[in-house]
């Protein structure tokens, strides 16, 4: 079965939203930690980060959000997504300990190269611009799965699937057996299905953040459309 990862921005209501996403069929919840200069994120997640910061969601509050989500979702992998500057300010070792204590399964640091802080257990990201050697190194050091960034640019919905994905997925398959999950630019069931045909799973972020503003039930229904699309793909 293909894996469905749903991204949500950490906030006061996020644990309940995460539970709704899992009820809709999400396998993994990625919890964004708001940052004032999120280089990898497009306008939807940037606005969500600004709202979260306005609600007082600093690193400690985000870790508490992870812990509350873990209480509601004892079996679901929870993966904080953050930036290196936040970990630098909080303390690298302290963050790793506190995230694990809160119930985090792994970690994504969007702007941390694979050869920096190699001791920090995390999911590695690669992009269409990554060399084959970079793909191999990232795959060797990744935690559980390799995150394929489907396009060059920021997060956000796109009208069409990335034409670069097939080449990236093929090159990654040639150097590793770890699961490949793709994100960036996936928002519709049709895009989810197309991406899942090339990889082991998909990551959907900007659209769930938008739908979450309509409430938990709207999010559950939206995630179900993605789940049905992903499940229509025969695993190979």
Secondary structure, DSSP 8 states (H G I E B T S, - for coil): --EEEEEEE--TTHHHHHHHHHHHT-SEEEEE---TT-TT--HHHHHHHHHHHHTT--HHHHHHHHHHHHHH-SSSEEEEEE-HHHHHHH-HHHHHHHHHHHT--EEEETT--TTSSTTS--BEEEETT--HHHHHHHHHH-SSEEEEE-SSS-S---SS--TTHHHHHHHHHHH--SEEEEESS--SHHHHHHHHTTSSEEEE-HHHHHHHTT-HHHHHHHHHHHHHHHHTS---
